[in-house]
Structures are given as structure tokens and as C-alpha cells.
Amino acid sequence: MVGGPAPDFLLPARYGHQLSLSQFRGQNVLLVFWASWCPPCRTEMASLQRLHDNPAIQNLKVIAVNVGETGAQVTSFANRQQLSLPILLGAGSDVQER
């Protein structure tokens, strides 16, 4: 949702804790929905990691929500790609539909 607040959600992160969108209230958030089986998504993740790592872009929080995969699948992909940006596990939720 560009220009307005997205509905809040609470999802597990790949390291076991949970994150809610409301934790980032007042910050600019780039919320990306992705899956490791999606070729454009796999390519995009490297760019998102660079955004996350760029110290010149301090006013943007990048959050990647995986859709439809297990925590093990997501962790395996993230480890292979050396991703440290926040990755949430959206399997079984309706977050991407809101």
C-alpha cells in the first residue's frame, strides 16, 4: 500500500522470534513478498540485501515476507545467499492478501 499504512500483522521470523509491522511504526518500510522458487524473487533478494546494508539509506527498513515455504526452506535459501535482512515466514497466513 503506497502512501498509507499497511494493516498490522505478526509473523515468525526465520530465527524463531516474531515481528509485527507495528514495531516499525513511523519508519519507511519496504515490504516485499517472495518465494525461493520464483526466479525474479531470487534475483531481487540480492538487491534487497544491498538496500538493507547501505548505510546511506538509514530511513528505510526492508522486510521480506516469504510466502508458502517452510522455515527450513527459507533458512536454507537465506544461508546460501548470505542474507541478513529481516525475513518473515508468511506460510499459512493471509498477510499478502491484505
C-alpha positions as CSV (number, residue, x, y, z in Angstrom):
1,M,0.0,0.0,0.0
2,V,1.8,3.1,-1.2
3,G,1.4,6.3,0.7
4,G,-0.6,4.8,3.6
5,P,-0.3,2.4,6.5
6,A,-0.5,-1.3,5.8
7,P,-2.6,-3.5,8.1
8,D,-0.6,-4.7,11.0
9,F,0.5,-8.4,11.2
10,L,2.5,-10.6,13.5
11,L,4.7,-13.3,11.8
12,P,7.5,-15.5,12.9
13,A,11.0,-14.6,11.7
14,R,13.4,-17.2,10.3
15,Y,15.3,-17.1,13.6
16,G,12.3,-18.0,15.8
17,H,11.2,-14.7,17.2
18,Q,8.2,-12.8,16.0
19,L,7.9,-9.4,14.4
20,S,4.9,-7.2,13.8
21,L,4.7,-4.4,11.3
22,S,3.6,-2.0,14.1
23,Q,7.2,-2.4,15.6
24,F,8.3,-0.2,12.7
25,R,5.6,2.5,13.0
26,G,7.0,5.9,12.0
27,Q,9.6,4.4,9.7
28,N,9.6,3.9,5.9
29,V,9.1,0.2,5.3
30,L,9.7,-1.7,2.0
31,L,7.6,-4.8,2.4
32,V,8.4,-7.5,-0.2
33,F,6.6,-10.8,-0.7
34,W,8.7,-13.5,-2.2
35,A,9.4,-17.3,-2.6
36,S,12.7,-19.1,-3.4
37,W,11.1,-20.9,-6.3
38,C,10.4,-17.6,-8.1
39,P,13.3,-16.6,-10.4
40,P,12.6,-12.8,-10.3
41,C,12.4,-13.1,-6.5
42,R,15.7,-14.8,-6.2
43,T,17.3,-12.1,-8.3
44,E,15.6,-9.4,-6.3
45,M,16.8,-10.7,-2.9
46,A,20.4,-9.6,-3.7
47,S,19.3,-6.1,-4.4
48,L,17.2,-6.0,-1.2
49,Q,20.2,-7.2,0.8
50,R,22.2,-4.3,-0.6
51,L,19.5,-1.8,0.3
52,H,19.4,-3.3,3.8
53,D,23.2,-3.0,4.1
54,N,23.6,0.5,2.6
55,P,24.4,3.0,5.4
56,A,23.3,5.9,3.2
57,I,19.8,4.6,3.3
58,Q,19.0,4.8,7.1
59,N,15.4,5.8,6.7
60,L,14.3,2.6,5.0
61,K,13.5,-0.7,6.7
62,V,13.5,-3.7,4.2
63,I,11.4,-6.6,5.3
64,A,11.0,-9.7,3.2
65,V,7.9,-11.9,3.8
66,N,8.3,-15.4,2.4
67,V,5.1,-16.9,1.0
68,G,4.3,-20.6,1.2
69,E,7.6,-22.2,2.2
70,T,8.8,-23.9,5.4
71,G,11.2,-22.3,7.8
72,A,13.8,-24.9,6.7
73,Q,13.4,-24.0,3.1
74,V,13.7,-20.3,3.8
75,T,16.7,-20.6,6.1
76,S,18.5,-22.8,3.5
77,F,18.0,-20.3,0.8
78,A,18.9,-17.3,3.0
79,N,22.1,-19.0,4.2
80,R,23.1,-19.9,0.6
81,Q,22.5,-16.3,-0.4
82,Q,24.1,-14.9,2.7
83,L,21.0,-12.8,3.6
84,S,20.8,-10.9,6.8
85,L,17.8,-8.7,6.1
86,P,14.7,-9.5,8.2
87,I,12.9,-12.4,6.6
88,L,9.4,-13.4,7.9
89,L,7.6,-16.6,7.4
90,G,4.2,-16.0,5.9
91,A,3.2,-19.6,5.1
92,G,-0.4,-20.2,6.3
93,S,-1.1,-16.5,6.8
94,D,-3.2,-14.1,4.7
95,V,-0.7,-11.2,5.0
96,Q,-0.1,-11.0,1.3
97,E,-3.8,-10.7,0.6
98,R,-4.5,-7.8,2.8
